[in-house]
Amino acid sequence: MSPAFAIIAGVGPGTGASVARRFALSYPVALLARNPDNYTSLVDEINKSGGKAIGISTDVSDAGSVKKAVEEAKEKFGDKCAAAVFNASGPFFRKSVLELTEREFVGSYEVSCKGAFLFSQQTLPLLLAHSKDSSAKHPGTLIFTGATASVKSNALMSSFSTGKYAMRALSQSIAREFAPQGVHVAHAIIDGVIDIPRTKEWLKDMPPEAKIEADAIAEAYWNLHTQSKRAFTNEIDIRPMLEKW
């Protein structure tokens, strides 16, 4: 197993868990989520299967909490990070702009953009250290999980879309700054319903190809991580074959 580690923020029963399992095949993993219930069983699963994992309760919108989490990961796994995945998402409100409270409006931004900024600020030095290691097999990689709302804002979606749009802009700026230093930064537009327990009843009359498979997203993220420094993809669209777009 690599001396570097991977860190995933926003671990839950869907994409976060799938990404954690995929990267745990090659790296020790630090799993971040506000609620320990979202990572406790997954940490046990990875450790029992021969991998290495720790879980850290983290509020990604709080600078002190993010810094403490990354320091804890460094103490456990060292100061080189092979991959950092920001999968956290702010609260979702389907409301008119006339009905949203100020707290609701900024809630998505606090997680999706501010949280992504804080996470990036703490992990980039570790990603740089990995990328400068001549023995590293793959470049240090920073991946942001976006959504349809990152590029298209529908009615009643102003809060969620604002946070996701802002995160996409942040991703582009970081990519332009750090690609010349060997860090691969990518933003993933997840366009469609992810097939997880919470969405079991959604599109239930449609075939499986109407939903995105979480494990397939994880595989796409792994493929991004393994790209050559001579062929970086900075943004990808991921959708099921039956999605209308």
Contacts in CASP RR format, 6 or more apart in sequence:
PFRMAT RR
TARGET T0000
AUTHOR 0000-0000-0000
METHOD contacts of the structure
MODEL  1
MSPAFAIIAGVGPGTGASVARRFALSYPVALLARNPDNYTSLVDEINKSG
GKAIGISTDVSDAGSVKKAVEEAKEKFGDKCAAAVFNASGPFFRKSVLEL
TEREFVGSYEVSCKGAFLFSQQTLPLLLAHSKDSSAKHPGTLIFTGATAS
VKSNALMSSFSTGKYAMRALSQSIAREFAPQGVHVAHAIIDGVIDIPRTK
EWLKDMPPEAKIEADAIAEAYWNLHTQSKRAFTNEIDIRPMLEKW
1 26 0 8 1.000
1 27 0 8 1.000
1 28 0 8 1.000
1 51 0 8 1.000
1 52 0 8 1.000
2 26 0 8 1.000
2 27 0 8 1.000
2 28 0 8 1.000
2 82 0 8 1.000
2 137 0 8 1.000
3 78 0 8 1.000
3 80 0 8 1.000
4 27 0 8 1.000
4 77 0 8 1.000
4 80 0 8 1.000
4 81 0 8 1.000
4 82 0 8 1.000
4 130 0 8 1.000
4 133 0 8 1.000
4 136 0 8 1.000
5 27 0 8 1.000
5 28 0 8 1.000
5 29 0 8 1.000
5 30 0 8 1.000
5 73 0 8 1.000
5 76 0 8 1.000
5 77 0 8 1.000
5 78 0 8 1.000
5 80 0 8 1.000
5 81 0 8 1.000
5 82 0 8 1.000
6 23 0 8 1.000
6 24 0 8 1.000
6 26 0 8 1.000
6 27 0 8 1.000
6 28 0 8 1.000
6 29 0 8 1.000
6 30 0 8 1.000
6 81 0 8 1.000
6 82 0 8 1.000
6 83 0 8 1.000
6 84 0 8 1.000
6 85 0 8 1.000
7 29 0 8 1.000
7 30 0 8 1.000
7 32 0 8 1.000
7 70 0 8 1.000
7 73 0 8 1.000
7 81 0 8 1.000
7 83 0 8 1.000
7 84 0 8 1.000
7 85 0 8 1.000
7 123 0 8 1.000
8 16 0 8 1.000
8 19 0 8 1.000
8 20 0 8 1.000
8 23 0 8 1.000
8 29 0 8 1.000
8 30 0 8 1.000
8 31 0 8 1.000
8 32 0 8 1.000
8 84 0 8 1.000
8 85 0 8 1.000
8 87 0 8 1.000
9 32 0 8 1.000
9 33 0 8 1.000
9 58 0 8 1.000
9 60 0 8 1.000
9 84 0 8 1.000
9 85 0 8 1.000
9 86 0 8 1.000
9 87 0 8 1.000
9 88 0 8 1.000
9 119 0 8 1.000
10 16 0 8 1.000
10 32 0 8 1.000
10 33 0 8 1.000
10 38 0 8 1.000
10 60 0 8 1.000
10 86 0 8 1.000
10 87 0 8 1.000
10 88 0 8 1.000
10 89 0 8 1.000
11 17 0 8 1.000
11 20 0 8 1.000
11 31 0 8 1.000
11 32 0 8 1.000
11 33 0 8 1.000
11 38 0 8 1.000
11 39 0 8 1.000
11 42 0 8 1.000
11 55 0 8 1.000
11 87 0 8 1.000
12 33 0 8 1.000
12 38 0 8 1.000
12 39 0 8 1.000
12 42 0 8 1.000
13 38 0 8 1.000
13 196 0 8 1.000
13 197 0 8 1.000
13 198 0 8 1.000
14 194 0 8 1.000
14 196 0 8 1.000
14 214 0 8 1.000
15 87 0 8 1.000
15 145 0 8 1.000
15 190 0 8 1.000
15 194 0 8 1.000
15 214 0 8 1.000
15 217 0 8 1.000
15 218 0 8 1.000
16 85 0 8 1.000
16 87 0 8 1.000
16 214 0 8 1.000
16 218 0 8 1.000
17 42 0 8 1.000
17 214 0 8 1.000
18 214 0 8 1.000
18 215 0 8 1.000
18 217 0 8 1.000
18 218 0 8 1.000
19 85 0 8 1.000
19 87 0 8 1.000
19 217 0 8 1.000
19 218 0 8 1.000
19 221 0 8 1.000
20 29 0 8 1.000
20 31 0 8 1.000
20 39 0 8 1.000
20 42 0 8 1.000
20 46 0 8 1.000
20 53 0 8 1.000
21 42 0 8 1.000
21 45 0 8 1.000
21 46 0 8 1.000
21 215 0 8 1.000
21 218 0 8 1.000
22 215 0 8 1.000
22 218 0 8 1.000
22 219 0 8 1.000
22 221 0 8 1.000
22 222 0 8 1.000
23 29 0 8 1.000
23 83 0 8 1.000
23 85 0 8 1.000
23 218 0 8 1.000
23 221 0 8 1.000
23 222 0 8 1.000
23 225 0 8 1.000
24 46 0 8 1.000
24 51 0 8 1.000
24 52 0 8 1.000
24 53 0 8 1.000
26 82 0 8 1.000
27 82 0 8 1.000
27 83 0 8 1.000
28 51 0 8 1.000
28 52 0 8 1.000
28 53 0 8 1.000
28 54 0 8 1.000
28 76 0 8 1.000
28 77 0 8 1.000
29 46 0 8 1.000
29 52 0 8 1.000
29 53 0 8 1.000
29 54 0 8 1.000
30 53 0 8 1.000
30 54 0 8 1.000
30 55 0 8 1.000
30 56 0 8 1.000
30 69 0 8 1.000
30 72 0 8 1.000
30 73 0 8 1.000
30 76 0 8 1.000
30 77 0 8 1.000
31 39 0 8 1.000
31 42 0 8 1.000
31 43 0 8 1.000
31 53 0 8 1.000
31 54 0 8 1.000
31 55 0 8 1.000
31 56 0 8 1.000
32 39 0 8 1.000
32 55 0 8 1.000
32 56 0 8 1.000
32 58 0 8 1.000
32 60 0 8 1.000
32 69 0 8 1.000
33 39 0 8 1.000
33 55 0 8 1.000
33 57 0 8 1.000
33 58 0 8 1.000
34 57 0 8 1.000
34 58 0 8 1.000
34 59 0 8 1.000
34 60 0 8 1.000
35 57 0 8 1.000
36 55 0 8 1.000
36 57 0 8 1.000
39 55 0 8 1.000
40 55 0 8 1.000
42 53 0 8 1.000
43 53 0 8 1.000
43 54 0 8 1.000
43 55 0 8 1.000
46 52 0 8 1.000
46 53 0 8 1.000
47 53 0 8 1.000
52 77 0 8 1.000
54 72 0 8 1.000
54 73 0 8 1.000
54 76 0 8 1.000
56 69 0 8 1.000
56 72 0 8 1.000
56 73 0 8 1.000
58 65 0 8 1.000
58 66 0 8 1.000
58 68 0 8 1.000
58 69 0 8 1.000
59 65 0 8 1.000
59 66 0 8 1.000
60 66 0 8 1.000
60 86 0 8 1.000
60 88 0 8 1.000
60 111 0 8 1.000
60 115 0 8 1.000
60 116 0 8 1.000
60 118 0 8 1.000
60 119 0 8 1.000
61 107 0 8 1.000
61 110 0 8 1.000
61 111 0 8 1.000
61 114 0 8 1.000
61 115 0 8 1.000
61 118 0 8 1.000
62 118 0 8 1.000
63 118 0 8 1.000
66 115 0 8 1.000
66 118 0 8 1.000
66 119 0 8 1.000
66 122 0 8 1.000
67 118 0 8 1.000
67 122 0 8 1.000
69 122 0 8 1.000
70 122 0 8 1.000
70 123 0 8 1.000
70 126 0 8 1.000
73 81 0 8 1.000
74 126 0 8 1.000
79 126 0 8 1.000
79 129 0 8 1.000
80 126 0 8 1.000
80 129 0 8 1.000
80 130 0 8 1.000
80 133 0 8 1.000
80 136 0 8 1.000
81 123 0 8 1.000
81 126 0 8 1.000
81 127 0 8 1.000
81 129 0 8 1.000
81 130 0 8 1.000
81 140 0 8 1.000
82 127 0 8 1.000
82 130 0 8 1.000
82 136 0 8 1.000
82 138 0 8 1.000
82 140 0 8 1.000
82 141 0 8 1.000
82 225 0 8 1.000
83 127 0 8 1.000
83 140 0 8 1.000
83 141 0 8 1.000
83 142 0 8 1.000
83 143 0 8 1.000
83 225 0 8 1.000
84 119 0 8 1.000
84 120 0 8 1.000
84 123 0 8 1.000
84 126 0 8 1.000
84 127 0 8 1.000
84 141 0 8 1.000
84 142 0 8 1.000
84 143 0 8 1.000
85 142 0 8 1.000
85 143 0 8 1.000
85 145 0 8 1.000
85 221 0 8 1.000
86 115 0 8 1.000
86 116 0 8 1.000
86 119 0 8 1.000
86 120 0 8 1.000
86 142 0 8 1.000
86 143 0 8 1.000
86 144 0 8 1.000
86 145 0 8 1.000
86 167 0 8 1.000
87 145 0 8 1.000
88 111 0 8 1.000
88 112 0 8 1.000
88 115 0 8 1.000
88 116 0 8 1.000
88 119 0 8 1.000
89 108 0 8 1.000
89 111 0 8 1.000
89 112 0 8 1.000
89 145 0 8 1.000
89 147 0 8 1.000
90 107 0 8 1.000
90 108 0 8 1.000
90 110 0 8 1.000
90 111 0 8 1.000
90 112 0 8 1.000
90 160 0 8 1.000
90 163 0 8 1.000
91 104 0 8 1.000
91 107 0 8 1.000
91 108 0 8 1.000
91 111 0 8 1.000
91 159 0 8 1.000
92 108 0 8 1.000
92 159 0 8 1.000
92 160 0 8 1.000
93 100 0 8 1.000
93 104 0 8 1.000
93 108 0 8 1.000
93 159 0 8 1.000
93 160 0 8 1.000
94 156 0 8 1.000
94 157 0 8 1.000
95 104 0 8 1.000
95 156 0 8 1.000
95 159 0 8 1.000
96 156 0 8 1.000
97 158 0 8 1.000
100 158 0 8 1.000
100 159 0 8 1.000
104 159 0 8 1.000
105 158 0 8 1.000
105 159 0 8 1.000
105 162 0 8 1.000
107 159 0 8 1.000
108 159 0 8 1.000
108 160 0 8 1.000
108 162 0 8 1.000
108 163 0 8 1.000
108 164 0 8 1.000
109 159 0 8 1.000
109 162 0 8 1.000
109 163 0 8 1.000
109 166 0 8 1.000
112 160 0 8 1.000
112 163 0 8 1.000
112 164 0 8 1.000
112 166 0 8 1.000
112 167 0 8 1.000
113 163 0 8 1.000
113 166 0 8 1.000
113 167 0 8 1.000
113 170 0 8 1.000
116 144 0 8 1.000
116 167 0 8 1.000
116 170 0 8 1.000
116 171 0 8 1.000
117 170 0 8 1.000
120 142 0 8 1.000
120 170 0 8 1.000
120 174 0 8 1.000
123 142 0 8 1.000
124 142 0 8 1.000
124 174 0 8 1.000
124 178 0 8 1.000
124 183 0 8 1.000
127 140 0 8 1.000
127 141 0 8 1.000
127 142 0 8 1.000
127 178 0 8 1.000
127 183 0 8 1.000
128 178 0 8 1.000
128 181 0 8 1.000
128 182 0 8 1.000
128 183 0 8 1.000
130 136 0 8 1.000
130 139 0 8 1.000
130 140 0 8 1.000
131 139 0 8 1.000
131 140 0 8 1.000
131 181 0 8 1.000
131 182 0 8 1.000
131 183 0 8 1.000
132 182 0 8 1.000
138 225 0 8 1.000
138 226 0 8 1.000
138 227 0 8 1.000
139 182 0 8 1.000
139 183 0 8 1.000
139 184 0 8 1.000
139 225 0 8 1.000
139 227 0 8 1.000
139 229 0 8 1.000
140 182 0 8 1.000
140 183 0 8 1.000
140 184 0 8 1.000
140 225 0 8 1.000
141 183 0 8 1.000
141 184 0 8 1.000
141 185 0 8 1.000
141 186 0 8 1.000
141 224 0 8 1.000
141 225 0 8 1.000
142 174 0 8 1.000
142 178 0 8 1.000
142 183 0 8 1.000
142 184 0 8 1.000
142 185 0 8 1.000
142 186 0 8 1.000
143 185 0 8 1.000
143 186 0 8 1.000
143 187 0 8 1.000
143 188 0 8 1.000
143 221 0 8 1.000
143 224 0 8 1.000
143 225 0 8 1.000
144 167 0 8 1.000
144 168 0 8 1.000
144 170 0 8 1.000
144 171 0 8 1.000
144 185 0 8 1.000
144 186 0 8 1.000
144 187 0 8 1.000
144 188 0 8 1.000
145 188 0 8 1.000
145 190 0 8 1.000
146 164 0 8 1.000
146 167 0 8 1.000
146 168 0 8 1.000
146 187 0 8 1.000
146 188 0 8 1.000
146 189 0 8 1.000
146 190 0 8 1.000
147 160 0 8 1.000
147 164 0 8 1.000
147 189 0 8 1.000
147 190 0 8 1.000
147 191 0 8 1.000
148 189 0 8 1.000
148 190 0 8 1.000
148 191 0 8 1.000
148 192 0 8 1.000
149 157 0 8 1.000
149 160 0 8 1.000
149 161 0 8 1.000
149 164 0 8 1.000
149 165 0 8 1.000
150 161 0 8 1.000
150 164 0 8 1.000
150 165 0 8 1.000
150 167 0 8 1.000
150 168 0 8 1.000
150 187 0 8 1.000
150 189 0 8 1.000
151 165 0 8 1.000
151 168 0 8 1.000
151 189 0 8 1.000
152 161 0 8 1.000
153 161 0 8 1.000
153 162 0 8 1.000
153 165 0 8 1.000
154 161 0 8 1.000
167 187 0 8 1.000
168 187 0 8 1.000
171 185 0 8 1.000
171 186 0 8 1.000
171 187 0 8 1.000
171 234 0 8 1.000
171 235 0 8 1.000
172 187 0 8 1.000
172 234 0 8 1.000
174 185 0 8 1.000
175 185 0 8 1.000
175 186 0 8 1.000
175 187 0 8 1.000
175 232 0 8 1.000
175 234 0 8 1.000
178 185 0 8 1.000
179 185 0 8 1.000
179 232 0 8 1.000
179 234 0 8 1.000
182 229 0 8 1.000
184 224 0 8 1.000
184 225 0 8 1.000
184 227 0 8 1.000
184 229 0 8 1.000
184 232 0 8 1.000
185 234 0 8 1.000
186 224 0 8 1.000
186 232 0 8 1.000
186 233 0 8 1.000
186 234 0 8 1.000
186 235 0 8 1.000
186 236 0 8 1.000
187 234 0 8 1.000
187 235 0 8 1.000
187 236 0 8 1.000
188 217 0 8 1.000
188 220 0 8 1.000
188 221 0 8 1.000
188 224 0 8 1.000
188 235 0 8 1.000
188 236 0 8 1.000
188 238 0 8 1.000
189 235 0 8 1.000
189 236 0 8 1.000
189 237 0 8 1.000
189 238 0 8 1.000
190 212 0 8 1.000
190 217 0 8 1.000
190 238 0 8 1.000
190 239 0 8 1.000
191 237 0 8 1.000
191 238 0 8 1.000
191 239 0 8 1.000
191 243 0 8 1.000
191 245 0 8 1.000
192 211 0 8 1.000
192 212 0 8 1.000
192 239 0 8 1.000
192 240 0 8 1.000
192 243 0 8 1.000
193 199 0 8 1.000
193 202 0 8 1.000
193 203 0 8 1.000
193 210 0 8 1.000
193 211 0 8 1.000
193 212 0 8 1.000
193 240 0 8 1.000
194 211 0 8 1.000
194 212 0 8 1.000
194 213 0 8 1.000
194 214 0 8 1.000
194 217 0 8 1.000
195 208 0 8 1.000
195 211 0 8 1.000
195 212 0 8 1.000
195 213 0 8 1.000
195 214 0 8 1.000
196 214 0 8 1.000
199 211 0 8 1.000
202 211 0 8 1.000
203 210 0 8 1.000
203 211 0 8 1.000
206 242 0 8 1.000
207 242 0 8 1.000
209 240 0 8 1.000
209 241 0 8 1.000
209 242 0 8 1.000
210 240 0 8 1.000
210 242 0 8 1.000
210 243 0 8 1.000
211 240 0 8 1.000
212 238 0 8 1.000
212 239 0 8 1.000
212 240 0 8 1.000
216 238 0 8 1.000
217 238 0 8 1.000
220 236 0 8 1.000
220 238 0 8 1.000
224 233 0 8 1.000
224 236 0 8 1.000
227 233 0 8 1.000
239 245 0 8 1.000
END
